[in-house]
Amino acid sequence: MPPTLIVFSGLPGVGKTTIARLLALKTSAVYLRIDAIERGLMLGGIDKLDIKGLGYLAACRLATENLAIGNMVVSDSVNSLELTRGWWRSAAEEAQAAVLEVFVWCSNTTEHRRRVEDRRAGRTEPNLPSWDEVLTRSFEPWPPETLTVDTAITQPDIAVEMIMGRLRDR
């Protein structure tokens, strides 16, 4: 199988990190989480408002480098804009690697809200959004052919099997 960049996308609290981490573990892929990169930038003194796309750009460079040496890469981010999605595609293209885009969502609004609020309870991470921030976040739609996982009805291990099946079918 050629090196592949698996690009996760979805609102905070839908379960994409759970699935992305499990997939990375199962495939020994390089795991790039935008929240972790942005947190590092903030710890380095960059204000949250000044970060903008820096975390994505840094992750895309790391993805290109890892894909170029044959590693599978799993990216974990909200990835709500076509702009950043294009950055991921360009990173894979530069490394002559394949791309699989995975949109994760939760069709059960009550469950999604519970997850968002539970994540915030007792945590001190500065980037965790409130439920209202999740609801008002701009999110450009994915095209219909994008692999979509609904975590209200799909357990993480089943989602990983779906993704791995799509990779095998390529």
C-alpha positions as CSV (number, residue, x, y, z in Angstrom):
1,M,0.0,0.0,0.0
2,P,1.4,3.4,-0.9
3,P,1.9,6.0,1.8
4,T,-1.4,7.4,2.7
5,L,-2.5,10.6,4.5
6,I,-5.8,10.0,6.4
7,V,-7.3,13.4,7.1
8,F,-9.9,13.4,9.9
9,S,-12.4,16.2,10.2
10,G,-15.3,17.0,12.5
11,L,-16.6,19.3,15.1
12,P,-15.1,19.1,18.6
13,G,-16.6,16.3,20.7
14,V,-17.8,14.0,17.9
15,G,-15.2,11.3,18.7
16,K,-12.7,11.9,15.9
17,T,-9.7,11.8,18.2
18,T,-10.7,8.5,19.7
19,I,-11.0,7.0,16.2
20,A,-7.9,8.7,14.9
21,R,-5.7,7.5,17.8
22,L,-7.1,4.0,17.5
23,L,-6.4,3.9,13.8
24,A,-2.8,5.3,14.3
25,L,-2.1,2.6,16.9
26,K,-3.5,-0.2,14.8
27,T,-1.6,0.9,11.7
28,S,1.6,2.3,13.3
29,A,0.9,5.6,11.5
30,V,2.4,8.9,12.5
31,Y,-0.3,10.7,14.5
32,L,-0.6,14.5,14.1
33,R,-3.1,16.3,16.3
34,I,-3.6,20.0,15.6
35,D,-4.8,20.7,19.2
36,A,-1.4,19.4,20.5
37,I,0.6,21.5,18.0
38,E,-1.4,24.6,18.8
39,R,-1.1,24.0,22.5
40,G,2.7,23.8,22.0
41,L,2.6,27.1,20.1
42,M,0.7,28.7,23.0
43,L,3.2,27.3,25.5
44,G,5.9,28.9,23.4
45,G,4.3,32.3,23.9
46,I,2.1,32.7,20.8
47,D,-1.3,34.1,21.7
48,K,-4.2,31.8,20.8
49,L,-5.7,34.5,18.5
50,D,-2.4,34.8,16.6
51,I,-2.1,31.1,15.9
52,K,-4.7,31.1,13.1
53,G,-3.5,28.4,10.6
54,L,0.0,27.9,12.0
55,G,-0.8,24.5,13.6
56,Y,-2.3,23.3,10.3
57,L,0.7,24.5,8.3
58,A,3.2,22.9,10.7
59,A,1.3,19.6,10.6
60,C,1.1,19.6,6.8
61,R,4.9,20.0,6.6
62,L,5.4,17.1,9.1
63,A,2.9,15.1,7.1
64,T,4.8,15.7,3.8
65,E,8.1,14.7,5.4
66,N,6.7,11.5,6.9
67,L,4.8,10.5,3.7
68,A,7.9,11.1,1.7
69,I,9.8,8.4,3.7
70,G,6.9,6.0,3.4
71,N,5.0,6.5,6.6
72,M,1.2,6.4,6.8
73,V,0.0,9.7,8.5
74,V,-3.2,10.3,10.5
75,S,-4.2,13.9,10.9
76,D,-6.6,14.8,13.6
77,S,-8.3,18.2,13.4
78,V,-11.6,20.0,13.1
79,N,-10.5,20.9,9.5
80,S,-13.7,22.9,8.9
81,L,-12.5,24.9,6.0
82,E,-11.8,24.0,2.4
83,L,-8.7,26.1,2.7
84,T,-7.1,23.7,5.3
85,R,-8.4,20.7,3.5
86,G,-6.5,21.9,0.4
87,W,-3.4,22.2,2.5
88,W,-3.6,18.5,3.5
89,R,-4.2,17.5,-0.2
90,S,-1.2,19.5,-1.3
91,A,1.0,17.9,1.5
92,A,0.1,14.4,0.1
93,E,0.5,15.5,-3.5
94,E,4.0,16.9,-2.8
95,A,5.0,13.5,-1.2
96,Q,3.2,11.6,-4.0
97,A,1.0,9.9,-1.5
98,A,-2.7,9.0,-1.5
99,V,-5.3,10.8,0.6
100,L,-8.3,9.5,2.4
101,E,-10.6,12.1,3.9
102,V,-12.8,11.1,6.8
103,F,-15.6,13.2,8.2
104,V,-16.7,12.3,11.7
105,W,-20.0,13.5,13.2
106,C,-22.5,12.6,15.9
107,S,-26.2,12.6,14.7
108,N,-27.4,12.5,18.3
109,T,-27.3,16.1,19.5
110,T,-27.9,15.2,23.1
111,E,-24.9,12.8,23.1
112,H,-22.7,15.3,21.2
113,R,-23.5,18.0,23.8
114,R,-22.7,15.6,26.7
115,R,-19.3,14.8,25.2
116,V,-18.4,18.4,24.7
117,E,-19.4,19.3,28.3
118,D,-17.8,16.2,29.8
119,R,-14.5,17.1,28.1
120,R,-14.5,20.5,29.6
121,A,-15.3,19.4,33.1
122,G,-12.2,19.4,35.3
123,R,-9.8,20.1,32.4
124,T,-7.5,23.1,32.2
125,E,-6.8,23.0,28.5
126,P,-7.4,26.5,27.0
127,N,-8.6,25.3,23.6
128,L,-11.7,23.3,24.7
129,P,-14.8,24.9,23.3
130,S,-18.1,25.3,25.0
131,W,-21.2,23.8,23.5
132,D,-22.3,27.2,22.2
133,E,-18.9,27.6,20.5
134,V,-19.3,24.2,18.9
135,L,-22.8,25.2,17.6
136,T,-21.7,28.5,16.2
137,R,-18.5,27.3,14.6
138,S,-18.3,27.7,10.8
139,F,-18.0,24.4,9.1
140,E,-18.0,24.0,5.3
141,P,-19.6,20.8,4.1
142,W,-17.7,17.9,2.7
143,P,-18.6,16.5,-0.7
144,P,-20.9,13.4,-0.6
145,E,-18.1,10.9,-1.6
146,T,-16.2,11.7,1.6
147,L,-16.1,8.7,4.0
148,T,-18.5,9.7,6.8
149,V,-18.7,8.1,10.2
150,D,-21.6,8.8,12.6
151,T,-20.4,8.1,16.1
152,A,-23.9,8.0,17.5
153,I,-24.3,4.7,15.7
154,T,-20.8,3.5,15.0
155,Q,-18.4,2.4,17.7
156,P,-14.7,3.5,17.4
157,D,-13.4,0.0,16.6
158,I,-16.0,-0.5,13.8
159,A,-15.1,3.0,12.4
160,V,-11.4,1.9,12.3
161,E,-12.4,-1.2,10.4
162,M,-14.5,0.9,7.9
163,I,-11.5,3.1,7.3
164,M,-9.1,0.2,6.9
165,G,-11.5,-1.4,4.5
166,R,-11.6,1.7,2.4
167,L,-7.8,1.8,2.4
168,R,-7.6,-1.9,1.3
169,D,-10.2,-1.2,-1.5
170,R,-8.0,1.5,-3.1
